[in-house]
Amino acid sequence: MEILMSVVIGILFAVAVYLMFSRNIIRVLIGTLLLSHSVHLILFTMAGLQRGAPPLLFLEAEAYADPLPQALILTAIVINFGITAFVSVLVYRTYQEHKTVDLYDLRGEKDE
């Protein structure tokens, strides 16, 4: 299962980097979203995809699932949501002011 997750993470990383090198600022935003999701999958995969009972102390179970990676991923998702909301507002305001989402136009560069 880790091999499959590694392939999926690699594909997500590649697509994210491709989108982040785009001229369109909305594609850059989507690329950062995909990059953050691939990082979440990396954290989840590196924790070891294990099966076990929830970490309840009063039960007599043979194996317990580690709650720390889940807590880290949940925290990362919340932080990612806040950053995405902030950058989305910045993109919207940039479009309102400049009437373009092309990064070259925003920098004042000419097409060659």
N, C-alpha and C positions, 0 to 999 in steps of 0.2 A: 504494500500500500504506500510505503514511503517513496518508492520509485515513481509511482503514478503521480503522487503529490509533487515530487520534484520536477517532473515534466510540466505539470500544470503551472507551477510557480515560474519555471523558466519561460513558458509561453507568455504568461501575464507580464513578467518583467520585460520581455522583448517588445511586446505591444505597447507597454507603458513608456518605454524609452523612445520608441518610434513616434508616439503621439506627442511626447514632450519636446521633440525636435521640430515640431510643426510650426507653421507661421501663425495659425489660428489660435487665439488665446483660449477659446473654449476647448479645443483639442488638448491644449496643455493642461487645463483643469481636469479633463477626463483622464489624461495620462497620470497625473498625480493621484487621482482616485484609484486607478488600477495598481499603481505602484504601492500605495498603502495597503490595498487588499492583498497583494502578493507578500508583503511583509507580515501581515497577519497570518497568512498561511504558512510562512516560514517559521514563525514562532510556534504555531500549532504543531507543525511537523517535527520540529526539533525537540519538542517536549516528549516525543515518542507517542505515537498513536496507540495508546493502551486502553484496554477495557477493564473496567472494575466497578465496584460499587461506589456510590457517592461517599465522601469522607464524613460519615456520621460515626461518632465515637461510641454510641451505645449499642451498635450492631456488631455482631461477630462475623465479619466478612474476611475472606482470605486475601483479597486484593482491593486496594483503594485507588481511585483516580486522583491524580495530583491537581489540586484546585489552583495552584499558582499560575500556570500558563493561561488558564481560562480567565483569571482575574487580570493578567497583563494584557491579553487580547481585548477584553472588554474595555479596559482603560484606554487602549490605543484606538478603539473604535469611537469612543466618545470624543477623544481629542481630535481625531480625524474628522468627525462630524462638525465640530466647532470650526476647524480650519477651513473645511469645505464651504461652510456657510459664509464665513468671512471673505474668502476669495471669490465666491459667487457674487457677493454684493460689490466687491471691487470691480469685477468684470462688468457687471451691469452698469455701475456708475461710469466706468471708462467708456462703455459704449454710448451712454447718454451724452457724455461730454464731447467725445471725438467722432462719433458715428462710424466707428470701425472697430473690428476685433483683430485686425491684422497687425502682428507685432512689428513688421517692417514699416508699415505706415505710421504706427505710434512712435517709432524711433526717428521718423523723418527720412528713412532711407529710400532710395529709388530702386525700382525693379531693373534688373539687367538682363 
